[in-house]
């Protein structure tokens, strides 16, 4: 007999044929285009075999034309399984609802643990988490990734040096490290302050040490600005007394320094911007197949930027091969900006100042800028710029190893 496919899904019945040469009945079924398989002869007058549900009526009609007797031995397949389940609807519904609630509860935040920080810092961390939607009873699908939470906590709490965020089932565990401030006086021995760069001193305050320069002095890199050796060089005191006269200096010294920069700005700029319109779609991902559950009847954008966030679904502590996918589609548009030479010059100066500020740090102050040379060619404006910056030029020079 030929191999029959999809037997369980379609449903089949095992029939018993009783009569003289019972195998001839199955042969008769085959002649009438009825699929039969797994035919076994039990004894001289009995045979069993399988037929599909759809062929039952046709098989009964054939039997009426013979002297054979039929018995239905076993029913197998999805239609019969569904019929049994359908008879127990309350039990089935209860089972499905139970699974739904267990899965839902397994994907909620039930506990937040914070370790490694003082109670007041822990309170700030929990407040920051709560403001960002992380609190007991919240679904994990709507919570930011641990890396984003870590960044937000560090931005909001400057006392933290580092914080680690770990998701463990229904628990979020956080471990923080606080910044420690160590007094310079305790951490340093005798020292001088020297100039870190060439410049003209504009502001100077000496708390400890002997000033070796003053406001409006031009100093070069490496010049001593404040000396930590307070001993008199003309004195004939012994070396031990001179050693006691060496201190760790403390001072704030700001000077005007100078930088040159070259930057090129195109007269026509093309860039993408977001319009602020956004569509969000939600899917259940199963074996790389996205099943849409919400937001799929929305307008499409001509130009768009897509962000996809995928979160696993858990059942108790087990991670299921199903995930919740959130797709954010942002509308964007292409902007072509034509600049005048004056506008390009302003953009170039702003970009150069931003780059210099990032290099020097936020404490440095750019006080003046000057264009040394300006040229326009090939649709671009090239600028050679000269900046004056007020910045801290203090550099510590250790004296503990001697002069």
PyMOL commands that set and color helices and strands:
alter all, ss='L'
color gray80, all
select helices_A, chain A and resi 7-10+23-31+53-64+78-86+89-106+119-131+140-142+146-156+184-187+239-244+341-360
alter helices_A, ss='H'
color red, helices_A
select strands_A, chain A and resi 12-18+36-43+46-52+69-76+111-115+160-168+171-178+191-195+199-208+210-211+218-219+224-227+250-266+268-286+289-294+304-315+318-338+365-377+380-392+394-398
alter strands_A, ss='S'
color yellow, strands_A
deselect
rebuild
show_as cartoon
